[in-house]
Amino acid sequence: AKANQPAPKLFTELAKVALPQVQKFSHQGLTKTLWSYATLGHAAPALFQRIAEISLPRISEFSNSGLVTMLGAYPRANHTLSTEFYDTIAQVIISRIAQLSSLQISNALWSFATVGHFAPDLFRVARNETRNRINEFNSHDVANTLWSYARAGHHCPELLNDMAKAIPSQLDKFNTQDITNTVWAYAALDHSSPQLFSKIAEVALPRIAEFNPRGLANTLWAYVVTDDESTREFTRHPLVINAVVSLIDRFDYKDLCQLHQWDLWCMEYGNGESLLPPLFSQKCLQSFVHEDCASSNLQRNIAAVLSHMNITMQEDVRVNSGYSIDILLTLNDTTRVAIEVDGPNNYLPGTAIPTGATRLKNRQITALDGLSVVSIPFWEWHELPTKDQVDYLKGRLKI
């Protein structure tokens, strides 16, 4: 593994031999075994599961480095573990947070975010520790940490403000992935930082041809979400257009959806025409509208109340921009209103703050489709007595 030389037959046989005796391994041996298999991408699910089972009762034996290495091996191997495992590890890391290096903090957060185990206490404690030691974090640690908080949807405006002040002095050391992770994090958390984004644009533009397809799509999406006037020239620059077109056959479905939103943004601030070749622009749109529209119980409940109010409406309507509107109303025979029924996924966890993606959708259907948008937060509707639902909707719709 150290030489990065795959040996599939050898590793398969070693896994069989190791499995019945792995309980005799030292904590260093357990860590090195996991690291080796994960580094070479060699799947050994039974071995990985057994190591997790015997490691948990011995977790105090692991060094900080060993603990973080073990933690990172599982997402790299795409091996899913129990909630109990991650909860236990989170508590150990919290107790040792002051002893961890910036790299170890960053890698630990990355592991939790990657497996989708968003331990709020860990992220809160790590946030405070990071703010106190922010000058210790190098460019990759910074980008990795920001990505992890955004992936976890953890609201951390103070940390983002501190990072925005610290990043400019390190920008020359950021690689393209660091740039992408940084701007994507700010956009996903819907945290505005115009000066930072302007400085990053200056660094990114001369290197725009170095970005891979996912990195380029994510970066442009981030600038569209933040929508700062000072960086609009960057996102419409000929070098950016050329970079997108040069990768035309390498973008996947998710990339194409993000590029459609960027294309819409270019139309909004241009002359209403796409800057992309027509066939490619159409391909982006087709990817964007391909996603199925699934009505939630909450949406159906609100629609039923609106129907009882004798309001002309349609559910799950595709508008010209390509977005799907939850409920489209026609008031006074002429005024069209989009009702967006916003569930938990539309907000940062535990907050009333919409995600960057939610704000972007509302902004673009207002600007491009000419619709007034009324967002109905799930918690407001759930708290309403049935008898108050009609009055609530009348108030929100101003009718």
BELJO-V155922 format. One record per helix or strand of 3 or more residues. SS is the DSSP state (h for helix, s for strand). FROM is the first residue (numbers start at 1). TO is the last residue. If there is no record, write none. Layout:
ss->(SS & SS)
from->(FROM & FROM)
to->(TO & TO)
//
This chain:
ss->(h & h & h & h & h & h & h & h & h & h & h & h & h & h & h & h & h & h & h & h & h & s & s & s & h & h & s & h & h)
from->(8 & 22 & 27 & 45 & 59 & 64 & 83 & 102 & 120 & 134 & 139 & 157 & 176 & 194 & 208 & 213 & 229 & 238 & 253 & 278 & 297 & 312 & 324 & 335 & 344 & 356 & 372 & 378 & 386)
to->(19 & 24 & 39 & 56 & 61 & 76 & 99 & 115 & 132 & 136 & 152 & 173 & 188 & 205 & 210 & 226 & 235 & 246 & 269 & 290 & 308 & 318 & 331 & 342 & 346 & 369 & 377 & 382 & 397)
//
